[in-house]
Amino acid sequence: MSIEAIKLRMEQVGLTRKALEAAIGSESRMSEILNRHRPLTLGMIRKLHARFGIPLENLLGEDETA
């Protein structure tokens, strides 16, 4: 759910991957997160919520990768 919430917010407000780097980290780290190769950290979740208004419950939700 958390990755979908990020992608939805990107669509809704026209966020670019570059804009997300401030909350997630480097371009490669951001790519790993969005491609589900690395989980979000608590710090990333807090920044995404504070900067982009993504609801915490959506960011804390489990991704369906299994």
Rosetta constraint file for C-alpha pairs under 8 A:
AtomPair CA 1 CA 5 HARMONIC 6.18 0.50
AtomPair CA 1 CA 58 HARMONIC 6.17 0.50
AtomPair CA 1 CA 59 HARMONIC 7.04 0.50
AtomPair CA 1 CA 61 HARMONIC 5.48 0.50
AtomPair CA 1 CA 62 HARMONIC 5.89 0.50
AtomPair CA 1 CA 63 HARMONIC 4.92 0.50
AtomPair CA 1 CA 64 HARMONIC 7.18 0.50
AtomPair CA 2 CA 6 HARMONIC 6.36 0.50
AtomPair CA 2 CA 58 HARMONIC 5.38 0.50
AtomPair CA 2 CA 59 HARMONIC 4.25 0.50
AtomPair CA 2 CA 60 HARMONIC 6.45 0.50
AtomPair CA 2 CA 61 HARMONIC 5.76 0.50
AtomPair CA 2 CA 62 HARMONIC 6.90 0.50
AtomPair CA 2 CA 63 HARMONIC 6.30 0.50
AtomPair CA 3 CA 7 HARMONIC 6.20 0.50
AtomPair CA 3 CA 33 HARMONIC 7.75 0.50
AtomPair CA 3 CA 34 HARMONIC 6.15 0.50
AtomPair CA 3 CA 36 HARMONIC 7.78 0.50
AtomPair CA 3 CA 59 HARMONIC 7.57 0.50
AtomPair CA 3 CA 63 HARMONIC 7.25 0.50
AtomPair CA 4 CA 8 HARMONIC 5.93 0.50
AtomPair CA 5 CA 9 HARMONIC 6.20 0.50
AtomPair CA 5 CA 54 HARMONIC 6.98 0.50
AtomPair CA 5 CA 58 HARMONIC 6.14 0.50
AtomPair CA 5 CA 59 HARMONIC 6.82 0.50
AtomPair CA 6 CA 10 HARMONIC 6.20 0.50
AtomPair CA 6 CA 54 HARMONIC 7.15 0.50
AtomPair CA 6 CA 59 HARMONIC 7.86 0.50
AtomPair CA 7 CA 11 HARMONIC 6.34 0.50
AtomPair CA 8 CA 12 HARMONIC 6.08 0.50
AtomPair CA 9 CA 13 HARMONIC 6.13 0.50
AtomPair CA 9 CA 14 HARMONIC 7.78 0.50
AtomPair CA 9 CA 15 HARMONIC 7.34 0.50
AtomPair CA 9 CA 52 HARMONIC 7.65 0.50
AtomPair CA 9 CA 54 HARMONIC 6.99 0.50
AtomPair CA 10 CA 14 HARMONIC 5.31 0.50
AtomPair CA 10 CA 15 HARMONIC 4.39 0.50
AtomPair CA 10 CA 16 HARMONIC 6.64 0.50
AtomPair CA 11 CA 15 HARMONIC 6.75 0.50
AtomPair CA 15 CA 19 HARMONIC 6.14 0.50
AtomPair CA 15 CA 20 HARMONIC 7.42 0.50
AtomPair CA 16 CA 20 HARMONIC 6.74 0.50
AtomPair CA 17 CA 21 HARMONIC 6.61 0.50
AtomPair CA 17 CA 27 HARMONIC 7.87 0.50
AtomPair CA 17 CA 30 HARMONIC 7.73 0.50
AtomPair CA 18 CA 22 HARMONIC 7.81 0.50
AtomPair CA 18 CA 27 HARMONIC 7.49 0.50
AtomPair CA 20 CA 24 HARMONIC 6.08 0.50
AtomPair CA 20 CA 25 HARMONIC 7.84 0.50
AtomPair CA 20 CA 30 HARMONIC 7.51 0.50
AtomPair CA 20 CA 48 HARMONIC 7.97 0.50
AtomPair CA 21 CA 25 HARMONIC 4.81 0.50
AtomPair CA 21 CA 26 HARMONIC 5.73 0.50
AtomPair CA 21 CA 27 HARMONIC 6.31 0.50
AtomPair CA 21 CA 30 HARMONIC 6.50 0.50
AtomPair CA 23 CA 44 HARMONIC 5.75 0.50
AtomPair CA 23 CA 47 HARMONIC 5.26 0.50
AtomPair CA 23 CA 48 HARMONIC 5.88 0.50
AtomPair CA 23 CA 51 HARMONIC 7.77 0.50
AtomPair CA 24 CA 29 HARMONIC 6.99 0.50
AtomPair CA 24 CA 30 HARMONIC 5.77 0.50
AtomPair CA 24 CA 44 HARMONIC 5.48 0.50
AtomPair CA 24 CA 47 HARMONIC 7.92 0.50
AtomPair CA 24 CA 48 HARMONIC 7.85 0.50
AtomPair CA 25 CA 29 HARMONIC 5.91 0.50
AtomPair CA 25 CA 30 HARMONIC 6.27 0.50
AtomPair CA 26 CA 30 HARMONIC 6.13 0.50
AtomPair CA 27 CA 31 HARMONIC 6.14 0.50
AtomPair CA 28 CA 32 HARMONIC 6.23 0.50
AtomPair CA 29 CA 33 HARMONIC 6.30 0.50
AtomPair CA 29 CA 38 HARMONIC 7.95 0.50
AtomPair CA 30 CA 34 HARMONIC 6.16 0.50
AtomPair CA 31 CA 35 HARMONIC 5.95 0.50
AtomPair CA 32 CA 36 HARMONIC 6.02 0.50
AtomPair CA 32 CA 37 HARMONIC 4.89 0.50
AtomPair CA 32 CA 38 HARMONIC 5.44 0.50
AtomPair CA 33 CA 37 HARMONIC 5.94 0.50
AtomPair CA 33 CA 38 HARMONIC 4.98 0.50
AtomPair CA 33 CA 39 HARMONIC 6.02 0.50
AtomPair CA 33 CA 40 HARMONIC 6.58 0.50
AtomPair CA 36 CA 65 HARMONIC 7.77 0.50
AtomPair CA 40 CA 44 HARMONIC 6.00 0.50
AtomPair CA 40 CA 45 HARMONIC 6.48 0.50
AtomPair CA 41 CA 45 HARMONIC 6.26 0.50
AtomPair CA 42 CA 46 HARMONIC 6.21 0.50
AtomPair CA 43 CA 47 HARMONIC 6.26 0.50
AtomPair CA 44 CA 48 HARMONIC 6.05 0.50
AtomPair CA 45 CA 49 HARMONIC 6.14 0.50
AtomPair CA 45 CA 56 HARMONIC 7.32 0.50
AtomPair CA 45 CA 59 HARMONIC 6.21 0.50
AtomPair CA 45 CA 60 HARMONIC 7.50 0.50
AtomPair CA 46 CA 50 HARMONIC 6.11 0.50
AtomPair CA 46 CA 56 HARMONIC 7.83 0.50
AtomPair CA 47 CA 51 HARMONIC 5.80 0.50
AtomPair CA 47 CA 52 HARMONIC 7.93 0.50
AtomPair CA 48 CA 52 HARMONIC 5.48 0.50
AtomPair CA 48 CA 53 HARMONIC 6.90 0.50
AtomPair CA 48 CA 54 HARMONIC 6.32 0.50
AtomPair CA 49 CA 53 HARMONIC 4.72 0.50
AtomPair CA 49 CA 54 HARMONIC 4.69 0.50
AtomPair CA 49 CA 55 HARMONIC 6.10 0.50
AtomPair CA 49 CA 56 HARMONIC 6.20 0.50
AtomPair CA 49 CA 59 HARMONIC 7.94 0.50
AtomPair CA 50 CA 54 HARMONIC 7.73 0.50
AtomPair CA 54 CA 58 HARMONIC 7.17 0.50
AtomPair CA 54 CA 59 HARMONIC 7.12 0.50
AtomPair CA 55 CA 59 HARMONIC 6.56 0.50
AtomPair CA 56 CA 60 HARMONIC 5.97 0.50
AtomPair CA 57 CA 61 HARMONIC 6.09 0.50
